Amino acid sequence: MNDNYSPASLYAGLIGAVLLVAGIIGFFYSSSFGSPGEVDAVIGVLDVNAWHNIVHILSGVLGLLAFRAGAQASRTYALVFGLVYIVVAIWGLILGNHESILGFLPVNTEDNILHVILGVLGVGAYAASDPRTEANAPRGHPA
């Protein structure tokens, strides 16, 4: 068995797991639905509400499913979520600190920095993963 995971597979698996856990933990800080409703900062840093937590949980589950589906799905996840996080970061930076995207997803400067990091890592993981190797990797196994 090959134990070498591609950068995209590592991104999908690790970021997926972290986002899932972060979304669950976020509900202990704020479970308020609203526009944006009651917002609280996880560990005093990252603004969340119930909508933000659900986005993290769904993003995390999709990452874990992509990891499980194989190298090509992980590569697609890394690119798509990397680009989405970059767009969300730019959007949040334009809005400013303690605002909300689409009126219900709270963001602050720390969120925006984290989104930039996740976006750049995703696009980088996509670029660093060889598509020829990825296409030949069996489902559920590393490239």
Backbone torsions as a table, in degrees:
resi	resn	phi	psi	omega
1	MET	NA	137.8	178.7
2	ASN	-85.3	121.9	-178.8
3	ASP	-98.7	11.0	-179.7
4	ASN	-95.6	110.7	177.8
5	TYR	-89.8	144.6	176.4
6	SER	-70.8	159.7	175.8
7	PRO	-55.8	-38.0	179.6
8	ALA	-66.8	-39.3	177.6
9	SER	-65.4	-42.3	176.8
10	LEU	-62.2	-42.1	178.0
11	TYR	-60.1	-51.4	-177.9
12	ALA	-60.1	-45.4	-177.8
13	GLY	-70.4	-49.3	-176.5
14	LEU	-72.5	-49.3	-179.8
15	ILE	-65.6	-39.5	176.5
16	GLY	-58.0	-46.8	180.0
17	ALA	-65.1	-43.1	-179.2
18	VAL	-64.4	-44.3	179.7
19	LEU	-64.6	-39.2	177.5
20	LEU	-61.1	-49.5	179.2
21	VAL	-63.2	-42.6	179.7
22	ALA	-61.6	-39.7	178.2
23	GLY	-64.3	-40.0	178.7
24	ILE	-67.8	-47.3	179.0
25	ILE	-60.9	-37.4	-179.5
26	GLY	-56.6	-31.5	179.3
27	PHE	-66.9	-21.7	175.5
28	PHE	-74.4	-17.6	178.8
29	TYR	-96.9	-44.5	177.5
30	SER	-152.7	125.9	175.2
31	SER	-118.8	24.3	-177.2
32	SER	-85.7	125.2	170.8
33	PHE	-93.5	140.2	179.7
34	GLY	169.4	-165.2	-178.5
35	SER	-123.7	74.7	-4.7
36	PRO	-91.1	6.9	-179.3
37	GLY	75.5	-160.2	179.0
38	GLU	-75.4	119.6	-179.5
39	VAL	-107.7	135.9	174.8
40	ASP	-133.3	158.5	-177.4
41	ALA	-102.0	120.8	176.7
42	VAL	-65.5	129.4	-174.3
43	ILE	45.9	30.9	177.7
44	GLY	73.5	13.1	-172.9
45	VAL	-125.3	-56.4	-170.2
46	LEU	-100.2	118.1	-178.9
47	ASP	-69.8	132.0	178.0
48	VAL	-140.6	158.9	164.6
49	ASN	-142.2	-174.9	-176.8
50	ALA	-61.6	-39.3	179.2
51	TRP	-62.2	-43.8	179.1
52	HIS	-62.1	-41.6	178.9
53	ASN	-63.1	-41.4	179.0
54	ILE	-64.9	-41.1	176.8
55	VAL	-59.1	-42.6	178.6
56	HIS	-64.6	-43.2	-179.4
57	ILE	-63.5	-47.2	179.9
58	LEU	-64.1	-41.6	177.4
59	SER	-61.7	-41.4	179.5
60	GLY	-66.0	-44.1	178.9
61	VAL	-62.6	-42.9	177.6
62	LEU	-61.5	-38.7	177.3
63	GLY	-63.2	-44.4	179.6
64	LEU	-67.1	-37.8	176.4
65	LEU	-65.5	-40.4	178.0
66	ALA	-63.8	-43.0	178.2
67	PHE	-59.1	-45.1	-178.4
68	ARG	-68.6	-34.2	-177.7
69	ALA	-71.2	-24.6	177.1
70	GLY	130.1	-179.3	-171.9
71	ALA	-64.0	-42.2	-178.1
72	GLN	-67.4	-41.2	177.2
73	ALA	-64.0	-38.8	177.4
74	SER	-64.0	-39.4	179.7
75	ARG	-65.5	-42.3	177.2
76	THR	-63.1	-45.1	178.0
77	TYR	-58.1	-47.0	-178.3
78	ALA	-59.3	-43.7	-179.6
79	LEU	-68.4	-52.0	-175.6
80	VAL	-62.8	-50.0	-178.3
81	PHE	-70.5	-32.7	174.7
82	GLY	-60.2	-47.7	179.1
83	LEU	-65.7	-41.7	178.8
84	VAL	-61.1	-45.5	-179.7
85	TYR	-64.3	-35.6	177.0
86	ILE	-65.3	-44.8	177.9
87	VAL	-61.9	-44.7	179.4
88	VAL	-62.2	-39.8	178.7
89	ALA	-63.5	-46.1	178.7
90	ILE	-62.2	-44.5	178.3
91	TRP	-58.4	-47.9	179.7
92	GLY	-63.1	-38.9	178.4
93	LEU	-66.3	-36.1	177.3
94	ILE	-66.7	-42.6	-179.3
95	LEU	-65.7	-42.1	-178.4
96	GLY	107.2	179.7	-175.1
97	ASN	-73.6	138.5	176.6
98	HIS	60.3	41.3	174.8
99	GLU	-112.3	-172.5	179.4
100	SER	-139.5	136.7	177.2
101	ILE	-79.4	132.0	-178.1
102	LEU	58.6	16.9	177.2
103	GLY	81.4	-2.7	-178.1
104	PHE	-140.3	-6.2	177.6
105	LEU	-107.8	102.6	-176.6
106	PRO	-69.0	141.6	174.8
107	VAL	-139.9	150.8	172.8
108	ASN	-135.0	-178.6	-176.9
109	THR	-58.1	-42.0	-179.9
110	GLU	-63.9	-41.1	175.5
111	ASP	-58.4	-45.5	-177.7
112	ASN	-62.0	-41.3	177.8
113	ILE	-64.0	-44.2	177.9
114	LEU	-62.1	-40.3	179.2
115	HIS	-65.4	-38.2	175.6
116	VAL	-60.8	-47.2	-179.0
117	ILE	-61.0	-48.2	179.7
118	LEU	-62.3	-38.6	179.4
119	GLY	-65.8	-48.3	-179.3
120	VAL	-65.3	-40.2	177.1
121	LEU	-62.5	-40.7	179.8
122	GLY	-64.0	-49.1	179.2
123	VAL	-64.3	-39.3	177.8
124	GLY	-64.8	-41.3	178.3
125	ALA	-64.2	-40.0	175.9
126	TYR	-59.9	-49.7	-176.9
127	ALA	-65.8	-32.3	-176.8
128	ALA	-83.1	-7.2	-179.2
129	SER	-98.0	124.0	-176.7
130	ASP	-71.0	115.5	-178.3
131	PRO	-62.9	-28.7	178.8
132	ARG	-68.1	-43.4	177.9
133	THR	-67.7	-41.9	-178.1
134	GLU	-61.1	-41.6	-177.2
135	ALA	-66.8	-24.8	-177.4
136	ASN	-95.0	-7.6	-177.6
137	ALA	-75.0	136.1	178.9
138	PRO	-68.7	155.1	-179.6
139	ARG	-59.5	136.0	176.3
140	GLY	75.6	6.0	-179.2
141	HIS	-124.6	153.2	-179.9
142	PRO	-65.5	156.9	177.5
143	ALA	-74.0	NA	NA
